[in-house]
Amino acid sequence: MARLLTLALSLVLTIGLFAPLGQAAPVAASPLAVPPAAREAAGAHAAPSDELPPPGAEKVLKSEDPAAMPAGHNGNLTAAGNRPRNDFAPWSAPQPAAKSSGLGAAAGDGSAEAVACNPTDFGRTGAELIRLIKSVSVDCIDSLFRIEPRYAAAAFRESQMLTVAAAVHEAAVAYQGNNSGSVQQLTYYFQAGYAVQWAYPSVVGKYSEDVPKAILPGVQAFFANSHALDTTAENAGPLANAAILADVTREPVTYLPIAKLLLTAYNSSAWDKDNLMWGLNPAFLVLFRGIESRDPEFRQKLQADPTLIDLVAAFANRALVHAGGTYDPVLTNSIKELSRFMYYPELLPRAKPYLEALSAKFSVTGPTRNQRAAAAVGVRAYDQARCASYGTCKDAELFQDTYLTNVKQCSPSIRILAEAMTPEQLDSTCTSLNGQDAYFHAVVRDSGPVADDRNSTIDVVVFNNSQEYEALSPVMFGNLTNNGGMYLEGDPAIAGNRARFLAYEKTWGDPGFSIWNLNHEYTHYLDARFNMYGDFDAADRTPVAWWTEGLAEVVANSYLNTVDSRVVEQAAQHTYRLSELFDSHYQNEDRTYRWGYLAVRYMLERHRPDVDSLLALYRKGDWAGSKTLLKTTIGTRYDADFDSWLNACAAGECKNTPSFPRLSECAGGDLRKLDSNCVRSNLAAITGNYAHFYLWVPAGTRQIRVTSSGGTGNGELYYNPYGWAYTNSYVTRSAGPDNSETITVTNPRAGYVFFSLYAQQGFSGVSVTSEL
């Protein structure tokens, strides 16, 4: 029963995600410190959607069932200069103990057995639909957030929503302070409708203005009811679900009176029990939406009634007793929204003293850590010039120094900063990352870093779990956390820029240690450095998400020899044409990641020359040319073949790793001998020495490419077509700060040619690949 109450409250908690790019304060864009539902990384290749998804949309993308969790990313945003990419992890909500109220029970009073939960049944209409909704459990309604697209229109088309809205009003008027009238199932169903419509707008259809107009009387009737604010366990679930409806239609001005009512209600310790505080939490969502929307009318409302600031501050002070406890997220939300008032200069003088006084009670360690982090993020966003008065000026550094104490230098280019990893875990992670370079280069066939890219090093930041990531990463790095990690690229052309990606340990599913999306995020770093000219903003103006996210999925999965079964399921649905996917821009999670995988894998397997042409354009930043290649030169020519390929994929082909396997070891006992498309692994040399190689080039060979990667130390790659290559006898060389070196020779002379890896700094564990 505790789980079912959590399901019913989940939308109350997961709010304020997906803030638009270009806000005044991107670091404060995530409104509430809630148990996270996160994926893609700092620097995320997440492009913003013009319209924020409604609360509950996350339920379509995130699930408490790890088996239903995506392996890809959602469309997440970051500050300018970052490559957004995000991966989801299972939603991790608190587990409050449910008390008898029919919460999660079969139906109204909890006395009846639940009827079977079949998504096809929700195509019923009128009174039959309402009887069905009232007869099923809250758990059943929760499952509809993940309804298959083929059933979505029948369940949630506009006429269904209008029918449910009318039933919500009827149940709200008759509300008795418990779920005897099944108001919880009805309100939750309405939330599910908005969530599914956002995820599948082309399937469900666009809702007219009649839908938000229809639900407003029901919400108003609930809060006009004398039992709406009963401080009883029986009221907890219905209140929480009714309160979240104040945000579903995204009309913060309309629902501001209800937010004020909820804040005013928190005037005694009677609320500090029985999960009741979760029902007050949506007040902060309404405030977030209103300020985030930059709506002049909402601003006028706050100006006319600044006592809302007083109410939020009073809430925060009373809720301090919950720091570090079950209701810690609600307390943190109050701090976030108190700071957000300062976005408006005329409100800053009223909010500032409250936040200063509260900040003085918080600490970087201990139970108030999360509130300290939230306050510091808010100050940085809205009042950093006066950070000293809050005591938060150095919080980014303080939090990093306090929590990222496990450091491991994997190679000259890769450093791990972790909250808590054992030496064995650090070593295994280094091994995985170091070994991925050669595989990546074999797939993309690059010729070294793109011009002006100085991101020769990367920090891999690993938090203990998704909760720690959500609480700590924003104050340290200024990123959003409605994801499963992030790649933060910064501006690669600036000397001293430090690329990093943010990740966290996987704490669900199979036992054992792993880092969620580790290899996917590292692929983003490699892709950005070797394939994509400039920073993310430059590329993002032309849709590139199909490539960046699809490649990250393809490389990570094939490198790890894993198969995402959801990719196979998506292929069987034939949802998109290839020509459509070339325009993918984080519209939804399946399209961006599952279908990105399918598009990239198809192009690599069936049309490699086109991929090479495309990458040549990406590598020099010719975004207009890349769009012309995809949308005009290729256009719809491959759509029919792609559709046929999807049949083969769904029939089992995609259960195999792609047809560009990792390179095998070069044959023969002479470790100096290279050959066509092979690798020499685990090479080593002490400082000042060489690892020498020779390669036979057949007549007519158009290109040879030799690449070194991985390991420790610093090896410089030299080429000489006439004899052994040395630092004083070579034709060309690649000499970066680590072992990531590439030499490409066009129209090489036939016969033996020679390469060497010179140990500028003693190296070990290095791989050298040869391709021709």
C-alpha positions in Angstrom: 0.0 0.0 0.0 2.9 2.4 0.7 4.0 1.9 -2.9 0.5 2.8 -4.2 0.4 6.0 -2.2 3.8 6.9 -3.7 2.4 6.3 -7.1 -0.6 8.6 -6.4 1.7 11.3 -5.1 4.4 11.0 -7.8 3.1 13.8 -9.9 3.1 16.1 -6.9 6.8 15.5 -6.6 8.1 15.5 -10.1 7.5 19.0 -11.2 9.1 21.9 -12.9 11.3 20.0 -15.2 12.3 21.1 -18.7 12.8 24.8 -18.2 13.4 26.7 -21.4 16.8 27.6 -22.7 17.9 31.2 -22.4 16.2 32.0 -19.1 17.8 34.6 -16.9 18.9 32.0 -14.5 19.3 28.6 -16.0 21.0 27.3 -12.9 17.8 27.7 -11.0 15.5 26.5 -13.7 14.5 23.3 -11.9 11.9 24.4 -9.5 11.7 21.8 -6.8 14.1 19.6 -5.0 12.2 16.4 -5.4 13.2 12.8 -5.5 14.7 12.7 -8.9 13.5 10.8 -11.9 16.3 11.3 -14.1 19.5 11.0 -18.0 21.8 12.9 -20.3 24.6 14.7 -19.2 26.0 17.9 -18.4 26.6 19.5 -21.6 23.5 17.6 -22.5 22.6 17.4 -26.1 19.3 18.4 -24.9 17.5 20.9 -27.0 14.5 22.6 -25.5 11.0 22.1 -26.5 9.0 25.2 -27.1 6.3 24.0 -24.8 7.1 22.5 -21.4 5.6 19.1 -20.8 2.8 18.9 -18.3 3.5 17.4 -14.9 3.1 13.7 -15.3 4.8 13.7 -18.7 7.8 12.4 -16.8 5.7 9.4 -15.9 5.6 8.5 -19.6 9.4 8.8 -19.7 10.3 7.6 -16.3 9.0 4.6 -14.4 9.3 3.0 -11.0 9.7 -0.2 -12.9 13.3 -0.4 -13.9 12.5 -2.7 -16.7 10.5 0.1 -18.3 13.3 2.6 -18.0 14.8 4.1 -21.1 18.4 3.6 -21.9 18.4 6.9 -23.7 17.9 10.5 -22.9 15.2 13.0 -22.6 15.3 16.5 -23.9 17.0 18.4 -21.2 18.4 21.9 -21.1 21.6 23.4 -19.9 23.3 26.8 -19.9 24.7 28.0 -23.1 27.9 26.4 -24.2 27.0 22.9 -23.0 26.1 19.9 -25.0 22.9 18.7 -23.4 22.4 15.0 -23.2 20.3 13.3 -20.6 19.6 9.7 -19.5 16.8 8.6 -17.3 17.1 6.5 -14.2 14.2 5.0 -12.3 12.1 7.5 -10.4 13.0 7.4 -6.8 10.3 8.8 -4.6 10.1 8.6 -0.8 8.1 5.7 0.5 5.6 7.2 3.0 3.5 4.7 4.9 0.0 4.7 3.7 -2.8 4.9 6.3 -6.2 3.5 5.7 -8.1 5.8 3.3 -8.5 3.6 0.3 -5.2 5.1 -1.0 -4.2 2.6 -3.6 -7.3 0.5 -2.8 -9.4 -1.1 -5.5 -12.0 1.6 -5.6 -13.8 4.3 -3.6 -13.8 3.0 0.0 -11.2 0.3 -0.5 -13.7 -2.4 0.3 -14.1 -3.9 -3.2 -11.6 -6.0 -5.1 -10.0 -4.2 -8.0 -11.3 -5.0 -11.5 -8.8 -6.1 -14.1 -6.6 -3.3 -15.4 -6.8 -3.5 -19.2 -5.8 -0.4 -21.2 -8.2 -1.3 -24.0 -11.2 -0.9 -21.6 -10.6 2.8 -21.3 -12.0 3.4 -24.7 -15.4 3.3 -23.1 -17.4 6.5 -23.1 -19.8 8.5 -20.8 -21.0 6.9 -17.6 -19.4 3.5 -18.5 -16.0 5.2 -18.6 -16.5 6.9 -15.2 -17.7 3.6 -13.6 -14.6 1.9 -14.9 -12.2 4.6 -13.6 -13.9 4.5 -10.2 -13.7 0.7 -10.1 -10.0 0.3 -10.7 -7.1 0.9 -8.3 -4.9 4.0 -8.2 -2.1 1.6 -9.3 -4.1 0.9 -12.5 -4.5 4.6 -13.2 -0.8 5.0 -12.7 0.0 2.4 -15.4 -1.9 4.5 -17.9 0.9 7.0 -17.9 2.8 4.4 -19.8 0.0 3.3 -22.1 1.0 2.1 -25.5 0.4 4.7 -28.2 -2.1 2.5 -30.1 -4.5 2.7 -27.1 -3.7 6.4 -26.2 -6.3 8.1 -28.4 -9.2 5.9 -27.3 -8.4 6.5 -23.6 -7.5 10.2 -23.7 -9.1 11.9 -26.7 -10.7 15.2 -25.8 -14.2 13.8 -25.4 -12.9 11.4 -22.8 -11.2 14.3 -20.9 -14.3 16.4 -20.9 -16.3 13.4 -19.5 -13.8 12.9 -16.7 -13.6 16.6 -15.9 -17.3 16.7 -15.3 -17.0 13.6 -13.1 -14.2 15.3 -11.1 -16.5 18.3 -10.4 -19.3 16.0 -9.2 -17.0 14.0 -7.0 -15.4 17.2 -5.6 -18.8 18.8 -4.6 -19.7 15.6 -2.8 -16.2 15.1 -1.2 -16.4 13.6 2.3 -12.7 13.8 3.2 -11.9 10.4 2.0 -11.8 8.5 -1.3 -15.2 7.0 -1.0 -16.3 8.8 -4.1 -13.1 7.8 -6.0 -12.1 11.4 -6.6 -8.4 10.3 -6.4 -8.8 7.9 -9.4 -10.7 10.6 -11.4 -8.2 13.4 -10.8 -5.3 11.0 -11.5 -6.8 9.9 -14.7 -7.1 13.5 -15.9 -3.4 14.0 -15.1 -2.5 10.9 -17.1 -4.5 12.3 -20.1 -2.4 15.4 -20.2 0.8 13.5 -19.8 0.0 11.0 -22.6 -1.3 13.8 -24.9 2.0 15.6 -24.4 4.0 12.5 -25.2 2.0 11.5 -28.2 0.3 14.7 -29.6 0.0 13.3 -33.1 -1.8 10.2 -31.7 -4.1 11.7 -29.1 -4.7 15.0 -30.9 -4.5 18.6 -29.7 -6.7 19.6 -26.8 -8.9 22.7 -27.3 -9.5 25.4 -24.7 -12.5 23.4 -23.6 -10.4 20.9 -21.7 -8.7 23.4 -19.2 -12.0 25.2 -18.9 -13.8 22.0 -18.0 -11.4 21.0 -15.2 -11.3 24.3 -13.5 -14.7 24.1 -11.8 -13.8 20.6 -10.4 -10.6 21.9 -8.9 -12.3 25.0 -7.5 -15.1 22.8 -6.1 -12.7 20.5 -4.3 -10.9 23.4 -2.6 -14.2 25.1 -1.7 -15.3 21.9 0.0 -15.1 22.0 3.8 -13.1 18.7 3.8 -10.4 19.8 1.3 -7.9 20.7 4.0 -8.8 18.0 6.6 -5.6 17.1 8.4 -6.4 13.4 8.3 -4.7 10.4 6.7 -7.8 9.8 4.7 -7.5 13.1 3.0 -3.8 12.8 2.0 -4.2 11.1 -1.3 -7.2 12.9 -2.7 -5.7 16.3 -1.6 -2.4 15.5 -3.3 -4.1 14.5 -6.6 -6.5 17.4 -6.6 -3.7 19.9 -5.8 -1.5 18.8 -8.7 -4.4 19.6 -11.0 -3.6 23.3 -10.3 -0.6 22.9 -12.6 -1.8 20.4 -15.2 -3.2 23.0 -17.6 -0.3 25.4 -17.0 -2.4 28.4 -15.9 -0.6 29.7 -12.9 -2.5 33.0 -12.8 -5.8 31.1 -12.6 -4.6 28.8 -9.9 -2.6 31.2 -7.8 -5.5 31.5 -5.2 -5.3 27.8 -4.6 -1.5 28.0 -4.1 -2.1 30.7 -1.5 -4.7 28.5 0.1 -2.3 25.6 0.4 0.4 27.8 1.9 -1.9 29.4 4.4 -3.2 26.0 5.5 0.3 25.0 6.7 -0.2 26.7 10.1 0.1 23.9 12.6 2.0 20.7 13.2 -1.1 18.7 12.3 0.2 18.8 8.7 3.5 17.2 9.6 2.1 13.6 9.4 0.2 11.1 7.4 1.8 12.3 4.1 -0.3 15.5 4.2 2.6 17.8 3.3 2.8 16.2 -0.2 -0.6 17.7 -0.8 0.7 21.2 0.0 3.7 20.8 -2.3 2.0 21.8 -5.5 1.7 25.4 -4.2 5.4 25.7 -5.1 4.8 24.3 -8.6 2.2 27.1 -9.3 4.7 29.7 -8.2 7.4 28.2 -10.3 5.2 28.1 -13.4 4.1 31.7 -13.0 7.6 33.2 -12.5 9.2 30.9 -15.1 6.6 31.8 -17.7 7.5 35.5 -17.3 3.8 36.2 -17.5 3.2 40.0 -16.9 -0.1 39.2 -15.4 1.4 36.8 -12.9 4.0 39.4 -12.0 1.3 42.0 -11.4 -0.4 39.5 -9.1 2.7 39.1 -7.0 3.2 42.8 -6.9 -0.3 43.3 -5.7 0.0 40.6 -3.1 3.6 40.3 -1.9 2.4 38.5 1.2 2.9 35.3 -0.8 6.6 35.8 -0.1 5.8 35.9 3.6 3.8 32.7 3.4 6.6 30.8 1.6 9.1 32.0 4.2 6.8 31.0 7.0 6.3 27.6 5.4 10.1 27.2 5.1 10.7 28.2 8.8 8.0 25.8 10.1 9.3 23.0 7.8 12.8 23.2 9.1 12.0 20.4 11.5 11.9 18.1 8.4 15.4 18.9 7.2 17.0 15.6 6.2 13.8 13.7 6.8 10.8 12.4 4.8 9.6 15.8 3.9 13.0 17.2 3.1 12.1 17.7 -0.6 9.1 19.9 0.3 11.3 22.1 2.5 13.9 22.3 -0.3 11.1 23.4 -2.7 10.1 26.2 -0.4 13.7 27.5 -0.4 13.9 27.3 -4.2 10.7 29.2 -4.7 11.6 31.8 -2.0 14.8 32.5 -3.9 12.9 32.6 -7.3 10.9 35.6 -6.1 14.1 37.6 -6.4 14.0 37.2 -10.2 11.7 40.3 -10.0 13.8 43.3 -8.8 10.8 44.8 -7.0 10.3 41.7 -5.0 14.0 41.1 -4.1 14.0 43.4 -1.1 11.2 41.5 0.5 12.5 38.0 -0.2 16.2 38.7 0.5 16.0 39.1 4.3 14.1 35.9 4.6 16.6 33.9 2.5 19.6 35.5 4.3 18.1 34.4 7.7 17.4 30.9 6.5 20.8 30.5 4.8 22.4 31.3 8.1 20.7 28.2 9.5 22.0 25.9 6.7 25.3 24.0 6.4 27.3 22.4 3.6 27.1 19.2 5.7 24.5 17.8 7.9 20.6 17.6 7.6 20.3 21.1 6.1 22.7 20.3 3.3 20.1 20.2 0.6 18.6 23.5 1.6 22.0 25.1 1.6 22.6 23.9 -1.9 19.2 25.2 -3.0 19.8 28.6 -1.5 23.2 28.9 -3.1 21.8 28.0 -6.5 19.1 30.6 -6.1 21.5 33.3 -5.0 23.8 32.5 -7.9 20.9 32.9 -10.2 19.3 36.1 -8.9 21.6 38.0 -6.5 25.2 36.7 -6.9 26.6 40.2 -6.6 25.6 40.2 -2.9 26.4 36.5 -2.2 28.4 37.5 0.8 25.3 38.5 2.7 24.0 35.0 2.3 27.3 33.3 2.9 27.2 31.3 -0.3 29.9 32.9 -2.5 32.2 29.9 -2.4 29.6 27.1 -2.2 30.4 25.6 -5.6 34.0 25.0 -4.4 33.0 24.0 -0.9 30.5 21.4 -2.1 33.0 19.9 -4.6 35.8 19.8 -2.0 33.5 18.2 0.6 31.9 15.5 -1.5 34.0 14.7 -4.5 36.9 13.3 -2.5 37.6 10.1 -4.4 40.0 11.0 -7.3 41.5 8.7 -9.9 43.6 9.7 -12.9 42.6 7.1 -15.6 44.9 8.6 -18.2 46.3 12.0 -19.1 43.0 12.8 -20.6 40.5 11.2 -18.1 40.1 12.0 -14.4 37.4 10.6 -12.2 36.0 12.7 -9.3 33.6 10.6 -7.2 31.6 10.8 -4.0 32.4 7.2 -3.0 34.0 4.6 -5.1 36.3 1.8 -4.1 39.7 1.4 -5.7 38.4 -1.6 -7.6 35.4 0.4 -8.9 37.7 3.2 -9.9 40.0 0.8 -11.8 37.2 -1.0 -13.6 35.6 2.3 -14.7 39.0 3.5 -16.0 39.4 0.3 -17.9 36.0 0.7 -19.6 36.6 4.3 -20.6 40.2 3.8 -21.8 39.1 0.9 -23.9 36.3 2.8 -25.6 38.5 5.2 -27.6 39.7 2.7 -30.1 36.2 1.3 -30.7 34.7 4.8 -31.2 37.4 5.8 -33.7 36.9 2.6 -35.6 33.2 3.5 -36.0 33.5 7.1 -37.0 36.8 7.0 -38.8 37.9 10.4 -37.8 41.3 12.0 -38.5 41.8 13.5 -35.0 40.2 16.3 -33.1 38.2 18.9 -35.1 39.8 22.3 -35.5 39.9 24.6 -32.5 38.9 21.9 -30.0 41.1 22.1 -26.9 39.0 19.8 -24.8 41.9 17.3 -24.5 40.9 16.4 -20.9 37.7 15.4 -19.2 36.5 15.1 -15.7 34.1 12.2 -15.0 32.0 13.2 -12.0 30.2 10.3 -10.3 27.6 10.9 -7.6 26.5 8.1 -5.2 22.9 7.9 -6.7 20.3 10.0 -8.5 19.2 11.7 -5.2 22.8 12.9 -4.5 23.1 14.0 -8.2 19.9 16.1 -8.0 20.8 17.7 -4.7 24.5 18.4 -5.3 25.2 18.8 -9.0 23.4 22.1 -9.5 25.3 23.9 -6.8 28.6 22.5 -8.0 28.2 22.8 -11.7 25.0 24.8 -12.4 23.3 22.1 -14.4 19.7 20.8 -14.5 19.1 17.4 -13.1 15.8 16.2 -14.7 18.0 13.6 -16.4 20.3 10.7 -15.9 23.5 12.6 -16.1 25.0 15.3 -18.3 28.0 16.1 -20.5 29.1 19.7 -20.0 31.2 20.7 -22.9 31.7 24.5 -22.3 33.5 26.3 -25.1 36.1 23.9 -26.5 37.9 26.7 -28.3 38.9 28.4 -25.0 42.2 27.5 -23.5 41.8 26.0 -20.1 38.2 25.0 -20.6 37.5 21.8 -18.7 35.0 19.4 -20.2 33.2 17.2 -17.8 30.3 14.8 -17.6 28.2 14.2 -14.6 26.9 10.7 -13.8 25.8 8.7 -10.8 25.8 5.1 -9.7 23.0 2.8 -10.7 21.2 1.6 -7.6 18.4 -0.4 -9.2 18.0 -3.6 -11.2 20.8 -6.1 -11.2 23.1 -6.2 -8.2 26.7 -5.0 -8.5 28.4 -1.8 -9.3 27.8 0.2 -12.5 27.5 3.9 -13.5 24.3 4.9 -15.3 25.0 5.9 -18.9 28.8 5.9 -18.4 29.7 4.9 -21.9 26.9 6.8 -23.5 28.1 10.0 -21.9 31.7 9.3 -22.8 30.7 8.9 -26.4 29.3 12.4 -26.3 32.7 13.7 -25.2 34.4 11.8 -28.1 31.8 12.8 -30.6 32.0 16.5 -29.6 35.8 16.4 -29.8 36.3 14.4 -33.0 33.1 15.0 -35.0 31.3 18.2 -34.1 32.9 21.6 -34.7 32.4 24.2 -32.1 30.2 24.1 -29.1 26.7 22.6 -28.7 24.9 25.9 -29.4 26.5 26.1 -32.9 25.3 22.6 -33.9 22.0 22.7 -32.2 20.6 25.4 -34.5 20.5 22.6 -37.1 18.8 19.4 -35.7 21.7 17.0 -34.9 20.1 15.1 -32.0 19.3 12.1 -34.2 23.0 11.7 -34.8 24.5 12.7 -31.4 22.0 10.7 -29.3 21.8 7.9 -31.8 25.5 7.5 -32.1 25.9 7.6 -28.3 23.4 4.8 -28.0 24.9 2.7 -30.9 28.5 3.1 -29.7 27.8 2.5 -26.0 25.5 -0.5 -26.6 27.7 -2.2 -29.2 30.9 -1.5 -27.3 29.4 -3.2 -24.2 27.8 -5.9 -26.3 24.3 -5.1 -25.0 21.0 -4.9 -26.7 18.2 -2.5 -25.8 15.0 -4.5 -26.2 13.0 -1.4 -26.4 14.7 -0.5 -29.6 13.4 -3.7 -31.1 10.0 -2.9 -29.9 10.0 0.5 -31.4 11.3 -0.8 -34.7 8.2 -3.1 -34.9 5.9 0.0 -34.6 7.3 1.8 -37.8 6.5 5.1 -36.1 8.8 7.3 -38.1 10.3 7.6 -41.6 14.0 8.1 -41.8 13.6 11.5 -43.5 11.5 12.6 -40.4 14.2 11.4 -38.0 16.8 13.7 -39.7 14.8 16.5 -38.1 14.8 15.1 -34.6 15.3 17.7 -31.9 14.4 16.1 -28.6 10.7 16.0 -29.4 10.3 13.0 -27.1 12.5 10.4 -25.5 11.7 7.4 -27.8 12.2 9.5 -31.0 15.4 11.0 -29.8 17.1 7.9 -28.4 15.4 4.7 -29.6 14.8 6.0 -33.1 18.1 7.9 -33.1 19.8 4.6 -32.5 17.8 3.0 -35.4 18.6 5.8 -37.8 22.3 5.9 -37.0 22.7 2.2 -37.1 20.8 2.0 -40.4 23.0 4.7 -42.0 26.2 3.1 -40.7 25.2 -0.3 -42.0 23.6 0.6 -45.3 24.9 4.0 -46.4 28.4 4.4 -44.9 29.6 6.8 -47.7 26.8 9.2 -46.8 27.8 9.0 -43.2 31.4 9.9 -44.1 30.1 12.8 -46.2 27.9 14.0 -43.4 30.7 13.8 -40.8 33.0 15.7 -43.1 30.5 18.6 -43.0 29.9 18.3 -39.2 33.7 18.4 -38.6 34.1 21.7 -40.3 30.9 23.2 -38.9 29.0 23.4 -42.2 25.6 23.0 -40.6 23.7 24.3 -43.6 25.5 21.9 -45.8 24.8 19.0 -43.5 21.1 19.9 -43.6 21.1 20.0 -47.4 22.8 16.6 -47.5 20.2 15.0 -45.3 17.0 16.8 -46.4 17.7 17.4 -50.1 20.5 15.1 -51.4 19.2 12.1 -49.4 15.7 13.4 -48.7 13.2 10.5 -48.8 15.3 8.2 -51.0 16.0 5.8 -48.2 12.6 5.8 -46.5 11.3 2.7 -48.2 14.5 0.7 -47.5 14.6 2.0 -43.9 11.1 0.7 -43.4 12.1 -2.7 -44.8 15.2 -2.7 -42.6 13.0 -2.1 -39.6 11.2 -5.3 -40.3 14.5 -7.2 -40.2 15.5 -5.3 -37.0 12.2 -6.2 -35.3 12.6 -9.8 -36.5 15.9 -10.2 -34.7 18.6 -8.5 -36.5 18.8 -5.7 -34.0 19.2 -8.2 -31.2 22.7 -8.7 -32.6 25.4 -6.1 -32.2 25.8 -3.8 -35.3 27.9 -5.0 -38.2 30.9 -2.9 -37.4 32.5 -5.1 -34.7 35.4 -4.1 -32.7 38.8 -4.5 -34.4 40.6 -7.8 -33.8 44.2 -8.1 -32.7 46.7 -7.9 -35.5 47.9 -11.4 -36.5 51.4 -12.7 -36.0 53.9 -12.7 -33.2 55.8 -9.6 -34.3 54.2 -6.9 -32.3 55.6 -4.3 -34.7 53.5 -5.6 -37.6 50.3 -3.8 -38.4 47.7 -4.9 -40.9 44.4 -3.9 -42.5 41.8 -3.0 -39.9 43.4 -4.5 -36.7 44.7 -3.3 -33.4 47.8 -3.9 -31.2 46.8 -3.6 -27.6 48.5 -3.1 -24.2 51.6 -1.3 -25.6 54.2 0.3 -23.3 57.4 2.2 -23.5 59.5 4.1 -20.9 60.1 7.8 -21.3 62.3 8.6 -24.4 61.8 5.2 -26.0 59.7 4.0 -29.0 57.1 1.4 -29.9 57.8 0.9 -33.7 55.4 -0.4 -36.3 55.5 -1.3 -40.0 52.5 -1.7 -42.4 52.3 -3.1 -45.9 50.3 -0.9 -48.2 48.9 -2.5 -51.4 49.1 -0.6 -54.7 46.1 1.6 -55.3 45.3 2.1 -51.6 43.4 5.4 -51.2 44.0 6.1 -47.5 45.6 4.7 -44.4 44.8 5.7 -40.9 46.7 4.9 -37.8 45.3 5.8 -34.3 46.6 5.5 -30.8 44.4 5.7 -27.7 43.8 4.7 -24.1 46.3 3.8 -21.4 48.4 6.1 -19.3 51.3 8.5 -20.1 51.8 10.4 -23.3 52.8 8.8 -26.6 53.3 10.9 -29.8 52.6 9.2 -33.1 55.1 9.6 -36.0 55.0 8.5 -39.7 57.8 7.9 -42.2 57.1 6.2 -45.6 60.8 5.5 -46.2 62.2 4.0 -43.0 61.8 3.7 -39.2 60.1 6.8 -37.8 61.9 8.8 -35.2 61.5 12.3 -33.7 64.3 13.4 -36.1 63.2 11.3 -39.0 59.5 11.6 -40.0 57.1 13.1 -42.6 54.2 13.9 -40.3 53.3 13.4 -36.6 50.4 13.8 -34.2 51.6 15.1 -30.8 48.8 16.0 -28.3 48.9 16.0 -24.5 47.9 12.3 -24.2 47.7 9.1 -26.1 44.8 10.1 -28.4 46.7 10.6 -31.7 45.7 10.0 -35.3 47.6 10.1 -38.6 45.7 9.9 -41.9 47.7 9.5 -45.1 45.9 10.0 -48.4 47.1 8.1 -51.5 50.1 6.5 -49.7 53.0 5.0 -51.5 52.8 1.3 -52.1 55.0 -1.0 -50.0 56.1 -0.9 -46.4 55.5 2.3 -44.5 56.5 3.0 -40.8 55.0 4.4 -37.7 56.2 4.8 -34.2 54.7 5.9 -30.8 57.3 8.0 -29.0 57.1 8.1 -25.2 57.2 11.8 -24.5 56.1 10.5 -21.1 56.3 6.8 -20.3 53.1 5.0 -21.4 51.4 1.7 -20.9 48.1 0.1 -21.8 47.9 2.0 -25.2 46.2 0.6 -28.3 47.3 1.3 -31.8 44.8 0.6 -34.7 45.5 0.6 -38.4 42.8 1.0 -41.1 43.1 0.9 -44.8 
